[in-house]
């Protein structure tokens, strides 16, 4: 399962970079034309219809999120992977807000995330 193990490593690095709010290291995990789909995009940027594309858009989105929510953290619950994707389950934690269960699928090609889809539960 070398591909699955690699993808688990990418997910663990993703969670660490996100929790450190290390934007450049987080973006280094993505393909230049990566697509990101999230219900939070629909709320905060309705013009996107929940979808953004490319590192510049990802940078802008996460920079804004880290500024709005400086204490935002994701606590890992479970990671499941195969050679093409990793399914992450984590808890979204923001002080003063209820905790939220989140699932996210990272589709990976050539060691880079090409598509990510977020689901809230």
C-alpha positions as a Markdown table, in Angstrom:
| # | Residue | x | y | z |
|---|---|---|---|---|
| 1 | Unk | 0.0 | 0.0 | 0.0 |
| 2 | Unk | 2.7 | 2.5 | -0.8 |
| 3 | Unk | 0.3 | 5.0 | -2.4 |
| 4 | Unk | -2.1 | 4.7 | 0.5 |
| 5 | Unk | 0.7 | 5.3 | 3.0 |
| 6 | Unk | 1.9 | 8.3 | 1.0 |
| 7 | Unk | -1.6 | 9.8 | 1.0 |
| 8 | Unk | -2.0 | 9.3 | 4.7 |
| 9 | Unk | 1.3 | 11.2 | 5.1 |
| 10 | Unk | -0.1 | 14.0 | 2.9 |
| 11 | Unk | -3.2 | 14.2 | 5.0 |
| 12 | Unk | -1.2 | 14.4 | 8.2 |
| 13 | Unk | 0.9 | 17.1 | 6.8 |
| 14 | Unk | -2.2 | 18.9 | 5.6 |
| 15 | Unk | -3.7 | 18.8 | 9.1 |
| 16 | Unk | -0.5 | 20.0 | 10.7 |
| 17 | Unk | 0.0 | 22.9 | 8.2 |
| 18 | Unk | -3.7 | 23.9 | 8.6 |
| 19 | Unk | -3.5 | 23.9 | 12.4 |
| 20 | Unk | -0.3 | 25.9 | 12.3 |
| 21 | Unk | -2.0 | 28.3 | 9.8 |
| 22 | Unk | 1.1 | 27.8 | 7.7 |
| 23 | Unk | -0.4 | 28.9 | 4.4 |
| 24 | Unk | 2.6 | 28.4 | 2.1 |
| 25 | Unk | 3.3 | 24.9 | 3.3 |
| 26 | Unk | -0.4 | 24.0 | 3.0 |
| 27 | Unk | -0.5 | 25.3 | -0.5 |
| 28 | Unk | 2.7 | 23.3 | -1.4 |
| 29 | Unk | 0.6 | 20.2 | -1.1 |
| 30 | Unk | -1.7 | 21.3 | -4.0 |
| 31 | Unk | -1.5 | 21.2 | -7.8 |
| 32 | Unk | -1.5 | 24.7 | -9.4 |
| 33 | Unk | -5.0 | 24.1 | -10.8 |
| 34 | Unk | -6.5 | 22.3 | -7.8 |
| 35 | Unk | -10.2 | 22.5 | -7.3 |
| 36 | Unk | -11.7 | 23.0 | -3.8 |
| 37 | Unk | -15.4 | 22.5 | -3.0 |
| 38 | Unk | -16.8 | 23.5 | 0.4 |
| 39 | Unk | -20.1 | 24.5 | 1.9 |
| 40 | Unk | -18.3 | 27.4 | 3.8 |
| 41 | Unk | -17.5 | 28.9 | 0.4 |
| 42 | Unk | -21.2 | 29.1 | -0.4 |
| 43 | Unk | -21.8 | 31.0 | 2.9 |
| 44 | Unk | -18.8 | 33.4 | 2.8 |
| 45 | Unk | -18.4 | 33.7 | -1.0 |
| 46 | Unk | -21.8 | 32.9 | -2.6 |
| 47 | Unk | -20.5 | 34.0 | -6.0 |
| 48 | Unk | -18.3 | 30.9 | -6.1 |
| 49 | Unk | -21.3 | 28.5 | -5.7 |
| 50 | Unk | -19.0 | 26.6 | -3.3 |
| 51 | Unk | -16.1 | 26.0 | -5.8 |
| 52 | Unk | -12.7 | 27.7 | -6.3 |
| 53 | Unk | -9.9 | 26.7 | -8.6 |
| 54 | Unk | -6.1 | 27.3 | -8.4 |
| 55 | Unk | -3.6 | 28.1 | -5.8 |
| 56 | Unk | -4.2 | 31.9 | -5.9 |
| 57 | Unk | -7.9 | 31.3 | -5.0 |
| 58 | Unk | -7.0 | 28.8 | -2.3 |
| 59 | Unk | -4.4 | 31.2 | -0.8 |
| 60 | Unk | -7.0 | 34.0 | -0.7 |
| 61 | Unk | -9.7 | 31.8 | 0.8 |
| 62 | Unk | -7.5 | 30.4 | 3.6 |
| 63 | Unk | -5.7 | 33.7 | 4.3 |
| 64 | Unk | -9.2 | 35.2 | 4.9 |
| 65 | Unk | -10.3 | 32.2 | 7.1 |
| 66 | Unk | -7.1 | 32.4 | 9.2 |
| 67 | Unk | -7.6 | 36.1 | 9.7 |
| 68 | Unk | -11.3 | 35.8 | 10.6 |
| 69 | Unk | -10.7 | 32.8 | 12.8 |
| 70 | Unk | -7.2 | 33.0 | 14.3 |
| 71 | Unk | -7.9 | 30.1 | 16.8 |
| 72 | Unk | -9.4 | 27.7 | 14.1 |
| 73 | Unk | -8.2 | 24.2 | 14.6 |
| 74 | Unk | -9.0 | 20.8 | 13.1 |
| 75 | Unk | -8.7 | 17.7 | 15.4 |
| 76 | Unk | -8.1 | 14.5 | 13.5 |
| 77 | Unk | -10.7 | 11.8 | 14.0 |
| 78 | Unk | -9.9 | 9.3 | 11.2 |
| 79 | Unk | -7.9 | 9.0 | 8.0 |
| 80 | Unk | -8.6 | 6.3 | 5.3 |
| 81 | Unk | -6.7 | 6.2 | 2.1 |
| 82 | Unk | -6.1 | 4.3 | -1.1 |
| 83 | Unk | -3.7 | 5.1 | -4.0 |
| 84 | Unk | -5.8 | 7.9 | -5.4 |
| 85 | Unk | -7.4 | 9.7 | -2.4 |
| 86 | Unk | -7.6 | 10.1 | 1.3 |
| 87 | Unk | -10.8 | 10.5 | 3.3 |
| 88 | Unk | -10.3 | 12.7 | 6.3 |
| 89 | Unk | -12.7 | 13.0 | 9.3 |
| 90 | Unk | -11.9 | 15.8 | 11.7 |
| 91 | Unk | -13.6 | 18.1 | 14.2 |
| 92 | Unk | -13.7 | 21.8 | 13.4 |
| 93 | Unk | -12.9 | 23.7 | 16.6 |
| 94 | Unk | -13.4 | 27.5 | 17.0 |
| 95 | Unk | -13.7 | 28.9 | 20.5 |
| 96 | Unk | -17.2 | 30.3 | 21.1 |
| 97 | Unk | -18.8 | 28.1 | 18.4 |
| 98 | Unk | -20.1 | 24.6 | 18.6 |
| 99 | Unk | -17.7 | 21.9 | 17.4 |
| 100 | Unk | -18.5 | 20.6 | 13.9 |
| 101 | Unk | -17.9 | 17.2 | 12.4 |
| 102 | Unk | -16.3 | 17.5 | 9.0 |
| 103 | Unk | -15.3 | 15.0 | 6.3 |
| 104 | Unk | -13.0 | 15.9 | 3.5 |
| 105 | Unk | -11.8 | 14.0 | 0.5 |
| 106 | Unk | -8.4 | 14.8 | -1.0 |
| 107 | Unk | -7.9 | 13.4 | -4.5 |
| 108 | Unk | -4.2 | 13.0 | -5.2 |
| 109 | Unk | -2.2 | 12.7 | -8.5 |
| 110 | Unk | 1.6 | 12.6 | -8.7 |
| 111 | Unk | 1.9 | 13.4 | -5.0 |
| 112 | Unk | -0.2 | 16.6 | -5.2 |
| 113 | Unk | -3.8 | 17.3 | -4.2 |
| 114 | Unk | -5.8 | 18.0 | -7.4 |
| 115 | Unk | -9.3 | 18.2 | -5.9 |
| 116 | Unk | -10.7 | 18.5 | -2.4 |
| 117 | Unk | -14.3 | 18.2 | -1.3 |
| 118 | Unk | -15.6 | 19.2 | 2.1 |
| 119 | Unk | -18.8 | 17.8 | 3.8 |
| 120 | Unk | -20.3 | 19.0 | 7.0 |
| 121 | Unk | -22.2 | 16.7 | 9.3 |
